[in-house]
Amino acid sequence: MSQGFPRRDFLKTSAAIALSAPAVLQGQNANGKLNIGWIGVGTRGYAALDWLHKAVPENVVVTAICDTYTGHLARAKDRVQTLYGITPKTYDDYRDLLADASIDAVFIMTPEHLHHEMTIAALRAGKNVYIEKPLAHTIEEGFDIVNEWKKSGKIVQVGTQNRSSSLYKKAKEMVEQGQIGDDHYVRAFWYRNSAPDDPAWRYFIPPEANPHNTDWPKFLGPAPERPWDPQRYFQWRLYWDYSGGISTDLLVHQTDIVNFVLSKTLPLSCMASGGIYRWTAKNDDREVPDTLSAIYEYSDRFQINYSCYFGNVHYGYGEQFCGNEGTIEVLNRQDLYFYPEKYRNVDTRIASRPEVHLNGLKDFGEQDGAINHFRNFIEAIQGKASVIAPPTVGQQAAISGHMATLSFKNQKKIVWDETAEKYHFA
C-alpha cells in the first residue's frame, strides 16, 4: 500500500496548488464536467456514488476514489466504471488523492473522527468539499473547519440533506405563512428496531478483511492507538473514539431541520440521558447508547423534546411542529401532514383551515433530500446556486449533537454561550 508522503511536504504542495488555481475550479475537464474525488467508499459512500450520478449525470465525473480497505476500493472502482465509463484512479491515502491538481471537488464520506483533518487538508489543497455530517468530531474541530473555509474561498456543503427536501421546504413555507401560529415546542424522534441476532450498528464485517488489506493506522488517524480490531473498523459508530453515536449520527439531522423550518440557530442548553439498555450481551462491547433522550431549551421560549430508541420502530422517524394554531408533522422523510388546532371555544378562522397531506414520492418525486443536496453542491460550484448547508450551518447542527453527547457523558445540564462560542455545565 502507498504510504503517502510526509505531512509537511503535503501541506506545502497543497498550498502551492491552491495558490495556482482559480477561485473555484482548477481542473475542470475538456468536456466541461467537474472532476470529483471520493474519499470513503464504505456503506454510505458507495451508495452515494449512485446518488451523485442521479443528481447531475451530465455535469460531473468521478475520476479518483480512496479507501483504506481494498475490498471497498475494488467494489467502488467497478461501480464508477459502470456509471461513468472510465477507470478511476485509486488511492489508500487521501493526501495522495488531494495532491491531484485535476480534481475540482471531493466528497468526504468517512468516519467522523477523520472529518477535521481531511476537510482542512482538502481546503488547503484548493478543493471544493462535500463533507458528511457531523461537520467534525468535536465542537473545537468544527470551528477549525469553519475558519479554514472562510479563508479558502471554496464551496463547502455539509451533509444535512433534509434542508434540500421539498417536504421540509414546504413545512418552512407553511410556518412562515402563519399556518401553525406561534410555535414554542417541537417533538422529534427516531425509533429503530433490529433482530436479536442483528444488533444495531453491527455492520457486516467481510470475512477476508485483515491487517494486510485494511490499513488500520490510516483508519485510526488522530484517534488513540489500538491493536487491529475489525469491529472498530467496520462498526465504528459504536465507539466514542470515532463517533458521537445517536447524538451526531441521527439527532443532528433533526435539530438541524428544526432550525431550518423555524429559522433558529443554536440552543441555550441541553440535558440528555439514556444508556445501553437493549444490547447488553457480554460479548457486545459497544460504548455509545442505544437509548437517548434530550431536552433543548432556546433563548426565545422554545423547546425541542428529542428521543431515540433502538428497540421499537412503531413510530418511526419524525418531527412534530406544535403551534398554537396548528401542527405540522413530517414523518419518515416521506409524508407531511398539517392539522388545524381545535380550541375549546372554536375559532372558526383556524378550524376552517384544510388539513394537508403531501407525500415525497407522489408530490415531489423525491425519496428524501440527498439527491437534491448533491445537486445543490455541484450547482454552487458552477455558480448557479448557493449551498443550503454551509459550514456555519453545519457547525450549528454539530454543536447541538455534541451538547447532547457531553451532557450524557457528564450527566449534567450543558449551557451554550453563543457570544463566547464556549460551553459550560450547570
C-alpha positions in Angstrom: 0.0 0.0 0.0 1.1 3.6 -0.6 2.5 5.3 2.4 1.7 8.8 1.1 4.3 11.4 1.9 5.3 13.5 4.9 2.6 15.9 6.2 4.9 18.9 6.0 5.5 18.2 2.3 1.8 17.6 1.7 0.9 20.9 3.1 3.5 22.7 1.0 2.2 21.0 -2.1 -1.4 21.7 -1.2 -0.7 25.4 -0.6 1.1 25.7 -4.0 -1.9 24.0 -5.7 -4.4 26.3 -4.0 -2.4 29.5 -5.0 -2.1 28.5 -8.6 -5.8 27.6 -9.0 -8.7 29.8 -10.0 -11.1 30.8 -7.2 -13.5 27.9 -7.8 -12.4 25.5 -10.5 -8.8 24.2 -11.1 -9.1 21.0 -13.1 -12.4 21.0 -15.0 -12.1 18.6 -17.8 -12.3 19.2 -21.5 -16.0 18.2 -21.6 -16.9 20.9 -19.1 -17.5 18.4 -16.4 -16.2 18.7 -12.8 -13.7 16.1 -11.8 -14.7 14.6 -8.5 -12.5 12.7 -6.0 -14.3 10.4 -3.5 -12.8 9.7 0.0 -14.5 6.8 1.7 -16.5 4.2 -0.2 -17.9 2.1 2.5 -21.6 1.5 3.0 -22.8 5.1 2.6 -20.0 6.3 0.4 -20.6 3.5 -2.1 -24.4 4.2 -2.2 -23.8 7.9 -2.6 -21.9 7.3 -5.9 -25.2 6.5 -7.4 -26.9 9.5 -5.8 -24.4 11.9 -7.4 -24.9 10.3 -10.8 -28.6 10.6 -10.5 -28.3 14.2 -9.3 -26.1 15.6 -12.1 -25.3 12.9 -14.6 -24.1 15.4 -17.3 -22.1 17.7 -15.0 -19.6 15.5 -13.1 -17.3 12.5 -13.5 -15.7 10.7 -10.6 -12.0 10.4 -11.5 -10.5 9.2 -8.2 -11.6 7.2 -5.2 -9.9 6.5 -1.9 -10.5 3.9 0.9 -8.3 2.1 3.4 -10.0 -1.3 2.7 -9.1 -2.9 -0.6 -12.4 -4.7 -0.8 -14.3 -1.4 -0.7 -11.9 0.2 -3.2 -12.4 -2.6 -5.7 -16.2 -2.6 -5.4 -16.3 1.2 -5.9 -13.9 1.1 -8.8 -16.3 -1.3 -10.6 -19.2 0.9 -9.8 -17.5 4.1 -11.2 -16.7 2.2 -14.4 -20.3 1.2 -14.8 -21.7 4.7 -14.0 -19.2 6.9 -15.9 -17.4 4.6 -18.3 -14.0 5.4 -17.0 -11.5 3.7 -14.7 -10.9 6.0 -11.7 -7.5 6.4 -10.0 -7.5 4.5 -6.7 -5.8 5.6 -3.5 -5.4 4.3 0.0 -4.1 7.7 1.3 -6.4 10.7 0.9 -3.4 13.0 0.8 -2.3 11.4 -2.4 -5.7 12.0 -3.9 -5.8 15.6 -2.8 -2.4 16.2 -4.5 -4.0 15.6 -7.9 -4.5 19.1 -9.3 -7.1 17.9 -11.8 -9.7 17.2 -9.1 -12.2 20.1 -8.6 -14.1 18.8 -5.6 -14.1 16.0 -3.1 -16.8 14.1 -1.3 -15.6 13.0 2.2 -17.7 10.0 3.4 -15.5 8.7 6.2 -16.0 8.1 10.0 -16.5 11.4 11.8 -13.2 11.4 13.7 -11.4 11.9 10.3 -13.5 14.8 9.1 -11.4 17.5 10.7 -8.0 16.6 9.2 -9.5 15.6 5.8 -11.6 18.7 5.3 -8.9 21.1 6.3 -6.4 19.3 4.1 -8.8 19.4 1.1 -9.4 23.1 1.5 -5.7 23.8 1.7 -5.3 21.7 -1.5 -7.7 24.0 -3.2 -10.7 21.6 -3.4 -14.4 22.3 -3.0 -15.7 19.9 -0.4 -18.8 18.0 0.4 -18.4 16.8 4.0 -20.8 14.3 5.6 -22.4 15.3 8.9 -21.4 15.8 11.6 -19.0 18.5 10.5 -16.4 17.3 13.0 -15.9 15.0 16.0 -15.7 17.9 18.5 -17.0 21.4 18.8 -13.5 22.8 18.6 -12.6 20.9 15.5 -15.8 22.2 13.9 -14.7 25.8 14.4 -11.3 25.0 12.9 -13.1 23.9 9.7 -15.3 26.9 9.7 -12.3 29.2 10.0 -10.4 27.4 7.3 -13.3 27.5 5.0 -13.7 31.3 5.4 -10.1 31.7 4.4 -10.3 29.3 1.4 -12.8 30.9 -0.9 -14.1 27.4 -1.7 -17.5 25.9 -1.8 -18.3 23.6 1.1 -21.6 21.7 1.7 -22.3 19.8 4.9 -24.4 16.6 4.5 -27.5 17.7 6.5 -29.6 16.8 3.5 -33.1 17.3 5.0 -32.6 21.0 4.2 -32.8 20.1 0.5 -36.0 18.1 0.9 -39.1 19.7 -0.8 -41.2 18.4 2.1 -39.2 20.4 4.7 -39.1 23.4 2.4 -42.9 23.2 2.2 -43.0 23.0 6.0 -40.9 26.1 6.3 -43.1 27.9 3.9 -46.2 27.0 5.8 -44.7 28.2 9.1 -43.7 31.5 7.5 -47.2 31.9 6.2 -48.5 31.6 9.8 -50.3 28.3 9.3 -49.4 27.0 12.8 -49.2 30.3 14.6 -46.7 30.6 17.4 -44.5 27.6 17.9 -42.8 27.1 21.3 -42.4 23.3 21.2 -41.2 20.6 18.8 -41.2 16.9 19.4 -38.6 15.0 17.4 -38.0 11.3 17.4 -36.1 8.5 15.6 -37.0 4.9 16.5 -35.5 1.8 15.1 -35.5 -1.9 15.8 -33.2 -4.8 15.0 -33.5 -8.5 15.2 -31.9 -10.1 18.3 -29.2 -11.7 16.2 -28.5 -8.5 14.2 -27.8 -5.8 16.8 -28.0 -2.1 15.9 -24.9 -0.7 14.1 -23.2 -4.1 14.0 -22.4 -3.7 10.3 -21.2 -6.7 8.2 -17.5 -7.5 8.6 -16.1 -9.1 5.4 -14.6 -12.4 6.4 -11.5 -11.7 4.3 -10.7 -8.4 6.0 -7.3 -8.5 7.7 -4.5 -6.1 8.7 -2.9 -6.7 5.3 -5.8 -5.5 3.1 -7.1 -2.9 5.6 -4.9 0.0 6.5 -5.7 0.2 10.3 -3.2 3.0 11.1 -4.8 5.3 8.4 -8.2 4.5 9.8 -7.2 5.4 13.3 -5.7 8.8 12.1 -5.8 11.1 15.2 -7.7 8.5 17.4 -5.8 6.7 20.2 -3.6 3.8 19.0 -5.1 0.3 19.4 -4.4 -3.2 18.1 -6.2 -4.1 14.8 -9.9 -4.6 15.6 -12.2 -5.4 12.7 -15.3 -4.5 14.8 -13.9 -1.0 15.5 -13.0 -0.6 11.8 -16.3 -1.7 10.2 -18.7 -0.9 13.1 -17.1 2.4 14.2 -20.3 4.1 15.1 -20.4 2.1 18.3 -17.2 3.6 19.8 -16.5 7.1 21.2 -13.1 7.3 19.7 -14.7 7.6 16.2 -18.3 8.5 16.8 -20.8 10.5 18.9 -23.3 7.7 18.5 -27.0 8.7 18.3 -26.2 12.4 19.0 -24.0 13.0 16.0 -25.4 10.4 13.6 -29.1 10.9 14.0 -30.1 13.7 16.3 -28.1 16.3 14.3 -30.4 15.8 11.3 -33.4 16.6 13.4 -32.2 19.6 15.5 -30.8 21.0 12.2 -34.1 20.7 10.3 -36.0 22.3 13.3 -33.5 25.2 13.0 -34.2 25.3 9.2 -38.0 25.2 9.4 -38.3 27.6 12.3 -35.4 29.9 11.4 -33.4 29.2 14.6 -29.7 28.6 15.2 -28.4 27.2 18.5 -30.0 26.1 21.7 -29.2 27.8 25.0 -29.0 24.5 26.9 -29.4 20.7 26.7 -30.0 17.9 29.2 -29.6 14.4 27.9 -29.9 11.0 29.4 -30.1 7.3 28.3 -27.8 4.4 28.1 -27.1 0.9 26.7 -30.5 -0.7 27.6 -31.1 -3.3 24.9 -27.7 -4.6 23.6 -26.3 -5.9 26.9 -24.8 -9.2 25.9 -21.4 -9.8 27.5 -19.7 -10.0 24.0 -21.2 -6.7 22.9 -18.5 -4.1 23.6 -20.5 -1.1 22.3 -19.8 2.2 24.1 -22.5 4.5 22.7 -26.1 4.4 24.0 -28.9 2.6 22.2 -31.5 4.8 24.0 -31.2 8.6 24.3 -33.5 11.5 25.2 -32.5 15.1 25.1 -34.3 18.3 26.1 -33.2 21.5 24.4 -34.1 25.0 25.6 -33.7 28.0 23.3 -33.4 31.6 24.5 -36.7 32.6 22.8 -39.0 30.5 24.9 -38.7 27.4 22.7 -38.0 23.7 23.4 -37.2 20.6 21.5 -38.0 17.3 23.1 -35.9 14.6 21.4 -36.0 10.8 21.8 -34.3 7.9 20.1 -34.6 4.1 20.9 -33.3 1.1 19.0 -35.8 -1.4 20.4 -39.1 -0.4 18.7 -39.9 1.0 15.2 -43.6 1.6 15.5 -43.5 5.4 15.5 -40.5 5.6 13.1 -38.9 8.9 12.4 -40.3 12.4 12.5 -40.7 15.9 13.8 -43.9 17.5 15.1 -44.1 21.3 15.0 -46.7 22.2 17.6 -48.1 25.7 17.1 -51.0 27.3 18.9 -53.0 27.4 15.7 -51.9 24.1 14.0 -49.5 21.2 13.8 -47.1 20.1 11.1 -45.8 16.6 11.1 -43.1 15.4 8.8 -42.8 11.6 9.2 -40.2 9.2 7.8 -38.9 11.9 5.5 -41.8 11.0 3.2 -45.1 12.4 4.5 -46.1 15.9 5.6 -49.3 16.4 7.5 -50.9 19.7 8.6 -53.7 19.7 11.1 -55.5 22.9 12.3 -55.7 23.3 16.0 -59.1 23.0 17.7 -59.8 25.4 20.6 -62.2 24.7 23.3 -64.1 27.8 22.2 -64.0 27.3 18.5 -62.1 29.8 16.4 -63.7 29.3 13.0 -60.9 31.1 11.2 -58.4 28.5 12.4 -60.6 25.4 12.4 -61.6 26.1 8.7 -58.1 25.7 7.5 -58.0 22.5 5.5 -55.9 19.5 6.5 -52.9 18.8 4.2 -51.1 15.6 3.3 -48.1 15.7 0.9 -46.0 12.6 0.0 -42.4 13.0 -1.1 -42.5 10.5 -3.9 -46.0 11.2 -5.1 -45.9 15.0 -5.0 -42.2 15.8 -5.5 -40.7 12.7 -6.9 -38.2 12.5 -4.0 -37.2 9.7 -1.8 -35.5 12.2 0.6 -33.3 15.3 0.2 -30.0 13.6 -0.6 -30.0 13.8 -4.4 -31.2 17.5 -4.2 -28.4 18.2 -1.7 -25.7 16.8 -4.1 -27.2 18.8 -7.0 -27.2 21.9 -4.9 -23.5 21.4 -4.1 -22.5 21.0 -7.8 -24.6 23.9 -8.9 -23.0 26.1 -6.2 -19.5 25.2 -7.6 -20.8 26.1 -11.1 -22.0 29.5 -9.8 -25.7 28.6 -10.3 -26.8 28.4 -6.7 -25.7 29.0 -3.1 -25.2 26.0 -0.8 -28.0 25.4 1.6 -25.8 23.9 4.3 -22.5 25.8 4.5 -20.0 25.1 7.3 -21.6 27.7 9.6 -24.9 25.9 9.4 -23.2 22.5 9.7 -21.4 23.7 12.8 -24.7 24.8 14.4 -26.1 21.3 13.8 -23.0 19.6 15.1 -22.9 21.7 18.3 -26.4 20.6 19.2 -25.3 17.0 18.8 -22.1 17.4 20.8 -24.0 19.2 23.5 -26.2 16.1 23.9 -23.1 13.8 24.0 -21.4 16.0 26.6 -24.5 16.2 28.7 -25.0 12.4 28.6 -21.3 11.6 29.4 -21.2 14.1 32.3 -24.7 13.6 33.5 -25.1 17.4 33.7 -27.0 20.1 32.0 -24.8 21.8 29.4 -25.2 25.5 28.6 -24.0 27.2 25.4 -22.6 30.7 25.3 -23.1 31.8 21.7 -21.1 35.1 22.2 -18.0 33.3 23.6 -18.6 30.2 21.5 -18.0 28.0 24.5 -20.0 25.7 26.8 -20.1 25.1 30.5 -22.0 22.7 32.8 -24.7 23.9 35.1 
